[in-house]
Amino acid sequence: MNTLPVIDVAGLVRAGQDERAAREIEAACRASGFFYISGHGVDPALIERLDAAARTFFALPEAEKLEIAMARGGRAWRGFFPVGAELTSGVPDRKEGLYFGTEAPPSPLPLHGPNLFPRAVPDLRAAVLEYIGTLTITAQAVLRGVAQSLGLPADYFATGYTADPTVLFRIFHYPPSPPGGTDWGVGEHTDYGLLTLLLQDDNGGLQVRRPDEEGWIDAPPIPGTFVCNIGDMLDRMTGGWYRSTPHRVRNTSGNERLSFPFFFDPDFAAEVPPLPGRTGTGDPRRWDGQDLRAFTGTYGDYLVRKVGKVFPELIADVNEDGRAPLPPAGVDR
């Protein structure tokens, strides 16, 4: 297998059920955990507005970008981080980025609260919030196909684990890697939650590990599609029947690269036991030696620990009871 399949999800978006799409999703999740989706119905004009606003932001001087640094977002963990500030497996990534999530009032819970938006790029706020709302609908549609592929009612996730989903959205900017460079835009990793929908620009750089672990598959941009992949929690919930697959990014295009990963995860307060009939159906061994069955607690417990490894300076602000101190006063949101 040297390419990833493209699955038309128009039936899932319009009608809520599609046996053909469900079968194709099952085959993709068993083979690699990665596929493209077409027929999603996301307005290209929204994507163009989001892309334009993001490029305007990343072209700003560093000092202006740091006006919405993540440290100013407090426990919500929202805002900007510079190149090298995010770690993958303890190694700095060659990228800078913006963290967003569901817009909400200040909260004592980590990863909940208001977003930070730059004053210098007023168009970014509207584009980001509309995109989060639109992709939430798209993700619920894809999960209807995932549920059907597992022999569950189509609304199994939407009326349960994702009735109040944890939604995290990132915009990443990858400077060109120098010829022969050894650093990675993002090092080898798997995603944490249920489902990721990735919009990429025209420059490519995403690679997915082959199922036989003998090399990597390129996942180049295909116009009109998103790359979709399952995360560790769906791996856990299916007992390893569906596997979260390692992937990585290196920008060798010679151009600036933007990507827009949208993470659609379980309710922050939900526990995530195996799905009905899925206890021990797969191989628990993983590429990184983890046993996902060993985790106990809520999805929020799990996610805070994971994000804390990416930004260790932020996890230090979270107390044992899961609460964090208020952010500095006067921050513009």
C-alpha positions, 0 to 999 in steps of 0.5 A: 500500500503506497497511497491512502484511499479517498472516501466520499462522505457526502451521504454521511453529511446529507443523510447520516448513513451510508453503508458504502462509506462505512465499509470503506472507512472500516477498510481504511481504519484497519489498513492504516488509520488514515484516509482522505474525505471528499464530498464534505460540503465545507465551503471553499470560500471559508477555507480561502478566508482562513488561509489568507488570515493565517498567512497575514498573521504569520507574516507579522513581526515576532513581537506582534505575534507574541502579544497573544503568546500561549502563556497569556492564555492561562489554563485555556492553553490558547494562543501563539507559540514560536518555532521550537516551543512545541515538543514531540517526544521531547524534541523541538518541532520546526514550526510555529503555531496557534492554538484554538478551541471551542470559544467559552467563558473563563473556566477553572478547567484546563483547555477550556475558556476564551481564545486569544486573537490578534488585534492586527488580523481582525479577520482571523477571529471570524474565520476561526470560529466559523471553521470550528463550527463547520468542522464540528458538523463534518466530524460528527458526520464522519463519526457516523460512518465510523460508528456504522463501520463498527456495527453501532447505531450511526448516532452512537458517538453524537448522542454519547461521547461527542454530545459535548465534544472536546474540540481543539484546532491548530494552525501550524506554519512550517518554515522550509527545512534546509536541504539535507536537514535532520530536524522535523516540522513534527516528529513521529507521533500519533494523535491523542483522541478520536478523530483528526481532520487535516486541511493542508496547503499545496506544499505537502510534507505529511508522511504516514508510517506503512502498516508493515512498518517498512517505510513511509507513505506520502500524504500529499494535498488533494484539492477539495479533500481533508486528510482524516485519521483516527487517534489513540482513544479510538484505538483504545475504544476498539481494543486495537481493532482500529489503530492510530498510526504514526505520522510526521511532517518535514517541509522540503518544498522550499516554501512556507507551509501551512496546515490546519489540524482539527481534533475532535475528541470525547467529552472532557469529563467522559471515561473511555472504556472499550466499545461494546464487543470490542474488548481485546479484539486487537493487538495491544502492542504499539510502535511506541511501547504504550499500552492504551488499556493501562489508562484509567480516568476521564478523557480530560485527565488523559489529555492534560497529561499529554498536552503537558508533555508538549508544553511542560511550562504550561502544565506546571500551572495546573494544580493536582485538582485539575485547576489552574490559576487565572491568566494575567489581567487585561489580556485581550480576547 
